[in-house]
Amino acid sequence: MKQSQRLSTAPAVCYFGLYMIIALSLMIRQPFGSPPDENNRFLVPQYIAQHGALPNGYDEEIRIGGYGFSYAFQPILPYIVQGYVMRFVGMFTESADAALYAARGVNVFFGLVMAVFVVLLGRKWFREERFVWLFSFLVTFLPQAIFMHTYVNTDSCCMMSTAILLYGLTCGLQEGFRLSSALLLALGIVLCAMSYYNAYGYILSSILLFSASYLTRADGKTIFRWKPFIKWGCFISALVLAGIAWWFIRSAILYDGDFLGLQARERCATLYAVPEQNPETRVTWQNQGYSVLAMLSETTFLELSRMSFIGIFGAMSIPLSMWTYRFYRVLFFGGVMLSIFLPSAKCRGTAAILPERKALNIFFHANLVFCILMPLILSIQYSYTTDYQPQGRYLLPALVPFGYYCVRGIEKLSGIPWGRLSVEKRERLSGGAVVLLCLAIAVCILTAVFGRVYPYYANHPGAL
C-alpha cells in the first residue's frame, strides 16, 4: 500500500499542536488524586524516587489502605521511568507539584510517541492521506484516550505499546521483516509486557502473525521458510527476553514462584484488606451465584463501559455532553457497520492491508478482532469475579484496531460510485466530509476539556 513520502504540513501542525495543548492543560489542571486511583498508583513511583530501588509488592509503604494490596505486584515499567524522572527533578527542587508533574509528564510523552506511531500506522493501513489523518484524529483525540496520558498510570504506556507493536508488525508483514521492523516489534512487545496484562493478546497475535508470514505457496505446495523465521524470530525473542525476563524472574524469586504476581497480590489483599474488600469475604456477582448475563442485564455495565470508553473525566465524576456521546456513537457504529457490510470490490480507491496475500490478510484481521474483544472479555471478568467498576480504560487497549475499522468503513463509503458524480467531485465531497469529521473530533476534545473539566475543578477545587 503506497503512500506519499511526506504528509501535508498543516494537518500535522494542527494534530501535534492540539495534542500538546490538551495534554498539558489536563496534566496541570487536574488536582492530585482526582483521576481514578492516582493517589494509590503514585505511591509506587514515589517510593522509587525516594529510595532509588524497586519496591516489594508487600511493602507497607505502598499498600493501598482498605484494599490491602499494592500496584507493585504487576509490571511497573512506566512507574520505574516516572520514579527516576521524579528522582532527577528532586535534585533541583523539593516541590511536590514538580514531582507530580514530572510523573505525569512521562505519560504525556508516551502519548506524544503514540500519536507519532498512529500517524505512521495510518500510512500503512490507508491509501489516501485524508483517511490517515481521520484515523489519527479519531484515535489520538478520543477524550478518554488523551485523558489516560495526563495522570499517573500504566495504561498510557500500554496504549503506546500497541501502536508501536502494530506498526512494526505491519511493516514486517508488508515488506518482509528487517532490522527496523524487528526492532520496533520487539520494542512494542517489551513495552506491552511491562505495562498492562489487559493487552497481552497483542503479544500472542504478533507471535501468530509473525509465524504465519513465513508460510508461502509454491507449485501448489505450502512451504514454511525456516531460515528467515529462525533468524528474525531468534533476534526478536532475544530482545524481548532481555527486556522482560529480569522482571518475571524477580517476581518469581520474591513471590514464591508466582512470576506474574497475581496470586501474590491476592494473598496480600487477603492478609491486609478490610472485610468488605478482602478476596475471601468480598461480595461479587460470581460468589452470589449470579450469571454473567444477569450482571450485564441488571446493571449499567454496558452503558457505563461505552460512555467511559468515549470519555468520563475525574474519578468517573465528570461526564461529557450528551451530544459528544451521540456523535461518537454514530461515528463508531456507522463506521464499523460500513466496514463489515460494504463489499470492498465495489469501493474504488480502497485497498487491503496485505493485498497480495489474501489468506494472511484474513488472518491479520482475525487477530485485530481478537485484540478488540480480549479487553472487553477481561473487563467483564473483572466486574463479575472481583466486582471492579466497569471503566472505559480497561477497553482502551482495543482502541487502535477499533479506530481502524471505524475509518475503514468511511473509506469504503467514499469509494462507492454515486450516480453520475465524477471521480473528482466524489473525491472533493469525501475530502470535505473527512475534514468536517476531524474538526468535529477536535471540537469534542476541546469542549470536553475547557467546557467540562475546567469548570468542574473551578467549582470543586482539590476535588477527589
Backbone hydrogen bonds, N-H to C=O, Kabsch-Sander energy under -0.5 kcal/mol:
donor,donor_aa,acceptor,acceptor_aa,energy
12,A,8,S,-1.0
13,V,9,T,-2.7
14,C,10,A,-2.4
15,Y,11,P,-2.7
16,F,12,A,-2.6
17,G,13,V,-2.3
18,L,14,C,-2.5
19,Y,15,Y,-1.9
20,M,16,F,-2.1
21,I,17,G,-2.3
22,I,18,L,-2.5
23,A,19,Y,-3.0
24,L,20,M,-2.2
25,S,21,I,-1.9
26,L,22,I,-2.5
27,M,23,A,-2.5
28,I,24,L,-2.1
29,R,25,S,-2.2
30,Q,26,L,-1.9
34,S,31,P,-2.0
38,E,35,P,-1.9
41,R,37,D,-2.1
42,F,38,E,-2.8
43,L,40,N,-0.6
44,V,41,R,-1.4
46,Q,42,F,-2.2
47,Y,43,L,-2.0
48,I,44,V,-2.1
49,A,45,P,-2.6
50,Q,46,Q,-2.2
51,H,47,Y,-2.7
52,G,48,I,-2.4
59,D,56,N,-2.1
62,I,59,D,-1.3
63,R,59,D,-0.7
63,R,60,E,-0.7
64,I,69,F,-3.1
65,G,63,R,-0.5
67,Y,65,G,-0.8
68,G,64,I,-2.5
73,F,70,S,-0.6
77,L,194,M,-1.8
80,I,76,I,-2.4
81,V,77,L,-2.3
82,Q,78,P,-2.6
83,G,79,Y,-2.9
84,Y,80,I,-2.2
85,V,81,V,-2.1
86,M,82,Q,-2.7
87,R,83,G,-2.1
88,F,84,Y,-1.9
89,V,85,V,-2.6
90,G,86,M,-2.4
91,M,88,F,-1.5
92,F,89,V,-1.9
93,T,89,V,-1.4
99,A,95,S,-1.7
100,L,96,A,-2.2
101,Y,97,D,-2.9
102,A,98,A,-2.0
103,A,99,A,-2.0
104,R,100,L,-2.8
105,G,101,Y,-2.5
106,V,102,A,-1.1
106,V,103,A,-0.5
107,N,103,A,-0.9
108,V,104,R,-1.9
109,F,105,G,-2.2
110,F,106,V,-2.2
111,G,107,N,-2.5
112,L,108,V,-1.8
113,V,109,F,-2.5
114,M,110,F,-2.5
115,A,111,G,-2.3
116,V,112,L,-1.9
117,F,113,V,-2.2
118,V,114,M,-2.3
119,V,115,A,-1.5
120,L,116,V,-2.2
121,L,117,F,-2.6
122,G,118,V,-2.4
123,R,119,V,-1.7
124,K,120,L,-0.9
124,K,121,L,-0.7
125,W,121,L,-1.7
126,F,122,G,-2.3
131,F,128,E,-0.8
132,V,128,E,-1.2
133,W,129,E,-2.1
134,L,130,R,-1.9
135,F,131,F,-2.3
136,S,132,V,-2.1
137,F,133,W,-3.0
138,L,134,L,-2.6
139,V,135,F,-2.3
140,T,136,S,-2.5
141,F,137,F,-2.2
142,L,139,V,-0.6
144,Q,310,I,-2.1
145,A,142,L,-0.7
146,I,142,L,-2.2
147,F,143,P,-1.9
148,M,144,Q,-1.4
149,H,145,A,-0.6
149,H,146,I,-0.8
150,T,147,F,-1.7
151,Y,148,M,-0.5
153,N,151,Y,-0.5
158,C,154,T,-1.8
159,M,155,D,-2.7
160,M,156,S,-2.2
161,S,157,C,-2.5
162,T,158,C,-1.8
163,A,159,M,-1.4
164,I,160,M,-2.1
165,L,161,S,-3.0
166,L,162,T,-2.5
167,Y,163,A,-1.9
168,G,164,I,-2.7
169,L,165,L,-2.6
170,T,166,L,-2.6
171,C,167,Y,-2.5
172,G,168,G,-2.0
173,L,169,L,-2.4
174,Q,170,T,-2.6
175,E,171,C,-2.5
176,G,172,G,-1.6
182,A,178,R,-2.7
183,L,179,L,-2.5
184,L,180,S,-2.2
185,L,181,S,-2.5
186,A,182,A,-2.4
187,L,183,L,-2.6
188,G,184,L,-2.7
189,I,185,L,-2.2
190,V,186,A,-2.5
191,L,187,L,-2.6
192,C,188,G,-2.2
193,A,189,I,-3.0
194,M,190,V,-1.9
195,S,192,C,-1.5
196,Y,192,C,-1.7
199,A,196,Y,-1.3
200,Y,197,Y,-2.0
202,Y,199,A,-1.9
203,I,199,A,-0.5
204,L,200,Y,-1.7
205,S,201,G,-2.5
206,S,202,Y,-2.5
207,I,203,I,-1.8
208,L,204,L,-2.2
209,L,205,S,-2.8
210,F,206,S,-2.4
211,S,207,I,-2.2
212,A,208,L,-2.5
213,S,209,L,-1.8
214,Y,211,S,-1.5
215,L,212,A,-1.8
216,T,214,Y,-0.6
216,T,223,I,-3.0
218,A,221,K,-2.9
221,K,218,A,-1.7
223,I,216,T,-3.7
223,I,221,K,-0.6
225,R,214,Y,-2.5
225,R,223,I,-0.6
226,W,224,F,-1.4
229,F,225,R,-1.4
230,I,226,W,-2.9
231,K,227,K,-2.3
232,W,228,P,-2.7
233,G,229,F,-2.3
234,C,230,I,-2.3
235,F,231,K,-1.6
236,I,232,W,-2.7
237,S,233,G,-2.4
238,A,234,C,-2.4
239,L,235,F,-1.9
240,V,236,I,-2.6
241,L,237,S,-2.8
242,A,238,A,-2.2
243,G,239,L,-1.6
244,I,240,V,-2.0
245,A,241,L,-2.3
247,W,244,I,-0.8
248,F,244,I,-1.5
249,I,245,A,-2.6
250,R,246,W,-2.2
251,S,247,W,-2.5
252,A,248,F,-2.1
253,I,249,I,-2.1
254,L,250,R,-2.7
255,Y,251,S,-2.7
256,D,253,I,-0.7
257,G,252,A,-3.4
258,D,255,Y,-1.4
259,F,257,G,-1.7
261,G,258,D,-0.6
265,R,261,G,-1.9
266,E,262,L,-1.8
267,R,263,Q,-2.3
268,C,264,A,-2.5
269,A,265,R,-2.3
270,T,266,E,-2.1
271,L,267,R,-1.9
272,Y,268,C,-2.1
273,A,269,A,-2.5
274,V,66,G,-2.6
277,Q,274,V,-1.7
278,N,274,V,-1.0
278,N,275,P,-0.6
281,T,278,N,-1.4
282,R,278,N,-2.7
284,T,282,R,-0.5
285,W,383,S,-0.5
286,Q,384,Y,-2.0
288,Q,284,T,-0.9
289,G,286,Q,-1.7
290,Y,285,W,-1.8
295,M,291,S,-1.8
296,L,292,V,-2.3
297,S,293,L,-2.3
298,E,294,A,-2.3
299,T,295,M,-0.8
304,L,300,T,-3.4
305,S,301,F,-2.5
306,R,302,L,-2.4
307,M,303,E,-2.6
308,S,304,L,-2.5
309,F,305,S,-1.5
310,I,306,R,-1.6
311,G,307,M,-3.0
313,F,318,I,-2.5
316,M,314,G,-1.9
317,S,313,F,-1.6
318,I,313,F,-2.2
320,L,311,G,-0.6
324,T,321,S,-0.6
325,Y,321,S,-1.5
326,R,322,M,-2.4
327,F,323,W,-2.6
328,Y,324,T,-2.2
329,R,325,Y,-2.2
330,V,326,R,-2.4
331,L,327,F,-2.4
332,F,328,Y,-3.2
333,F,329,R,-2.5
334,G,330,V,-2.6
335,G,331,L,-2.1
336,V,332,F,-2.4
337,M,333,F,-2.5
338,L,334,G,-2.4
339,S,335,G,-2.2
340,I,336,V,-2.0
341,F,337,M,-2.7
342,L,338,L,-2.1
346,K,343,P,-1.3
347,C,344,S,-1.8
348,R,346,K,-0.8
348,R,415,G,-2.7
350,T,347,C,-1.1
357,R,354,L,-1.4
361,N,357,R,-2.5
362,I,358,K,-2.3
363,F,359,A,-2.2
364,F,360,L,-2.5
365,H,361,N,-2.1
366,A,362,I,-2.2
367,N,363,F,-1.9
368,L,364,F,-1.9
369,V,365,H,-2.5
370,F,366,A,-1.9
371,C,367,N,-2.3
372,I,368,L,-1.3
373,L,369,V,-2.5
374,M,370,F,-2.5
376,L,372,I,-0.8
377,I,373,L,-2.5
378,L,374,M,-2.4
379,S,375,P,-2.3
380,I,376,L,-2.3
381,Q,377,I,-2.2
382,Y,378,L,-2.7
383,S,379,S,-2.1
384,Y,380,I,-2.3
385,T,381,Q,-3.0
386,T,381,Q,-0.5
386,T,382,Y,-2.0
387,D,382,Y,-0.7
388,Y,382,Y,-1.4
394,Y,391,Q,-1.4
395,L,392,G,-1.4
396,L,392,G,-0.8
398,A,395,L,-2.1
399,L,396,L,-2.2
402,F,398,A,-2.2
403,G,399,L,-3.1
404,Y,400,V,-1.7
405,Y,401,P,-1.8
406,C,402,F,-1.8
407,V,403,G,-2.2
408,R,404,Y,-2.9
409,G,405,Y,-1.6
410,I,406,C,-1.2
411,E,407,V,-2.7
412,K,408,R,-2.4
413,L,409,G,-2.1
414,S,410,I,-2.1
415,G,411,E,-0.8
415,G,412,K,-0.6
416,I,413,L,-1.3
418,W,416,I,-0.5
419,G,417,P,-0.8
421,L,418,W,-2.1
426,R,422,S,-2.6
427,E,423,V,-2.5
428,R,424,E,-2.1
429,L,425,K,-2.7
430,S,426,R,-2.6
431,G,427,E,-2.4
432,G,428,R,-2.2
433,A,429,L,-2.3
434,V,430,S,-2.3
435,V,431,G,-2.2
436,L,432,G,-2.3
437,L,433,A,-2.2
438,C,434,V,-2.5
439,L,435,V,-2.5
440,A,436,L,-2.5
441,I,437,L,-2.3
442,A,438,C,-2.2
443,V,439,L,-2.6
444,C,440,A,-2.3
445,I,441,I,-2.1
446,L,442,A,-2.3
447,T,443,V,-2.7
448,A,444,C,-1.9
449,V,445,I,-2.1
450,F,446,L,-2.8
451,G,447,T,-1.4
452,R,448,A,-0.7
453,V,448,A,-2.0
454,Y,449,V,-2.5
456,Y,452,R,-1.8
457,Y,453,V,-2.3
458,A,454,Y,-1.7
459,N,455,P,-1.6
460,H,456,Y,-1.4
463,A,460,H,-1.8
